[in-house]
Amino acid sequence: MAEYNINKGIGQSVEFKGLKAQYLFIFAGGLLAIFVLFVILFLAGVNQWVCIGTGVVSASLLVWQTFALNRRFGEYGLMKLMAKRSRPRFLINRKKPYQTIKNKLNQRVNEKYPESNDR
């Protein structure tokens, strides 16, 4: 029986056949989803060859895309890409400059004289 090394050291990320970190979980989850789709199609009465063809094509596409993402982005690149997309591109300040300056002055006065806030 074949023996596969899954982890290559203490403190290192999980690696299996070149797939690292989150790509391994994407790959495993995708294969599980494809298997569930195959079972649902088969139990729904779809032709056997259509089920097999759908499973083979979608599994091949999953393998190809997962390894392509692993090559392109590396171990942490996909998480960095998702973080970059969730970050706002610019900040909007719709206050008038006078209101902004007035608020800053009020904050400084309140910090300097905290007992005046109690009124």
N, C-alpha and C positions, 0 to 999 in steps of 0.2 A: 504494500500500500504506500502511496506517495506521501511524503511529509513536506509540509509547507511552513516556512517561517513567516509569522505574521508580524512580530515586533522585533526590531533589531537592536534593542538596548533599553536601558533604564533612562527615563526622561525623554526619550525620543517619541515622535508621533507614530501612530499606527501606520504601517505600510504593507500592502499586499499586491504583489505583481506590478509594482510601480505606482499604484494608486495610493495617494497620501490623504490623511486627515478626512475632511468632509466629503471628498470625492468617493471614498470607500463606502460611506454611509449612503450617499446619493445612488451609487451603483447597486448596493444591496436593496435599498428601498424600491428602486426602479424595477429590479428583477422580481421582487415580491408583488408589486403592482401589476406587472405584466402577467405573472402567473394567475393572480386573482381575475384579471380580465379574461384570460384564456378559459378559466373554469366557468366564469359567468356566461361567456359566449357558448361554451360547449353544453352547459346545462340548459341554455335557452333554446337549444335545438339547431344552432347554426351548423352548417356543413363542417365536417371534421377537417378537411383540407383548408378551408377558409380560416378556421381557428389556428391551425398549425402555421399557416402562412402569416397571419397577423402576429402571432407570437414570435416567429423567427425574425420578421422584418423589424418589429418594434424592439426586440432584444438587440439586434444588430445595431440599430440606430442608437440605442441607449449606450452600448459599449463604445461605439465610435465617438459620441458626444462627450461621454464621461472622460475618456482618455484625452480627447482634444482640450477639454476644459482644464484637465490636470496639467497638460503640457503648456497651455497658454498662460494660466494664472498662477500656477505653483501651489504651494501648501497653504498659504494664507491669502493669496491674491483675490480669490472669490469673495471672501469676507470683507476685504478692503474695498472691493468694487461695490458691494451692497451697502457698506457704510458710506461710501462716497455718494451713492445715489440717494440715500436718506438724508444727507446733510443739505440744508437750504443753500441755494446758489448765492443769494444776497439777502440782506436784512432790510426791512422796510421800517422807516421811522416817519410817521405821518403827523407828528407834532410840529407845531410852528417853533422856530428857533427861540422866540421870546418865552414860550411856555417851558421849553427845556431848560433854559437858563434860570427861570424863576423857580422851577422845581429843584434844581441843584442848589440854589441859594437857600431855599427853605430847608433842605436836608442838612446843609452845613449849620444853619442857625439852630435847628433842633438837636444836632449832635453837640453843639457848643453849650446850649442852655437846655438841658433835658427837663428841668422843672417847669418850663413854659409850656410843655406839651400837656400838662395835667388840666389845664383850664377847659 
